[in-house]
Amino acid sequence: MKTRYIFTDSNLETIYNSFVIENDTILKTTISDLDEINNDKSIGKNIIFFNAEALNSCSLDEYDKSDKAELLKAKFFSSHDDQLLLNPSDLTFFSSFEDNIGIWGDSNYFNELKQKTLDLRKSIFLPDYLLFFERKNIVVNLGSHYSFRLKDGRGYSGHYQKINALLKSNTKILDGLETRDIATEELVFLQNLNHTSDELDLISLVKNYHLHHLSSFNLLKSPFSIGRLLSLNLISLPDFKKFASLIFATFLASLLINVTLKSQYESVTKETKQLFLNLGNSSSRLVNPKAQIDQFVKGLKISDNQNYLDSRILNFLDNYQINELKAIEINIDEKFSVLYLESLSKQKLNIIKGFLGSSNLIIEENFTEVDNQFNGSIKVSFNE
């Protein structure tokens, strides 16, 4: 996909230069209005550099890179409150540690720019001094204005009077200053500074930025809008309908799943309450059913012949792994349990009877013998 690079004034109304890059080939193009960028659907994105004279900037060298954007904004405004021309609540602040720069300006100005760009295809807006992303001091004549970038990250755009004042106030850090197409009759303060001069090759500068700078910084992020999505032909109406149908189907399926889960939850809750009632528990409010059941079972006091169920039978069967045990019947109302056994050897039968007898449990046995194997049952009465 192609990428278009555009240079505008601070109000995004005048186009000074336009370039298109495809497969590392750059071509100078002509564009008279930003609305024209919607006509070429082969353009993947537009990088728009605008004269940022209305904006201010700072270096982020002294700030913690782990800070979130809002925290960084609060720290900056609190430490520079005496230097701000407007109340912090009237200012918008952007930060990019990739570019080592913080940028702020009048919120009304940013809102006006956003309104002008709502209908544009995918575009990234940057102050033009971010074009000079390499860490060095440089002043460039862009024709309509000057752009000034310091190696600590700060940058400025504007008329020559502003740049002269900035050069004068930053003499202590302007070592290795580079200039491009500078008229010393305008930037007179350059006469007091050591600097190297060269011509501006804007095409090479843009291509270098395209190949080597990966910043995702964007000052004018537009909010998501379905109408805008369709009007910009980023997705066709049939594809959008398919997408919307998929979203609706997903929502409907989620709704049905929630209804089903709620129904099952209510059913389980009802059955659990009924279980409590069957066990003789008067609880009707379930907060943690498992814990409540555990507490209820502990309250049965399964020991000392004070209950209907003696856990020694189950412990014995669990410890000795009697595979011949086919079923256990428990009758709470009539207070007995029955162990059903098949193909039991005489030796194992004697062991079971001996254990039950030694436990002072009342038992009744009913077995038939076939080929030295015993089939039948042992009835154990619950303790009173």
PyMOL commands that set and color helices and strands:
alter all, ss='L'
color gray80, all
select helices_A, chain A and resi 34-38+69-79+81-83+88-90+107-117+128-131+160-169+171-173+188-192+202-212+226-231+237-278+289-298+312-320+346-358
alter helices_A, ss='H'
color red, helices_A
select strands_A, chain A and resi 2-8+15-22+25-28+43-50+56-59+91-96+101-106+123-127+138-141+146-149+155-158+177-180+195-198+325-331+336-345+363-370+373-381
alter strands_A, ss='S'
color yellow, strands_A
deselect
rebuild
show_as cartoon
